[in-house]
């Protein structure tokens, strides 16, 4: 079993956050988009060998 651990993603749930301040802490200097998570989900669904992983999608925020 695998899991995805997203960082800050631009969704309605996070609309009250100050994205400009958060971006200063993210090495890629951007907030994630839902499509960033979707790409990983697609890859995991298609992959037949990866198992037991927690994949962090956070632009390097939690390295």
Secondary structure, DSSP 8 states (H G I E B T S, - for coil): --EEEE-SB-SGGGTTS-HHHHHTTSTT-S-B-HHHHHHHHHHHHH-SS--S-EEEESTTTT-
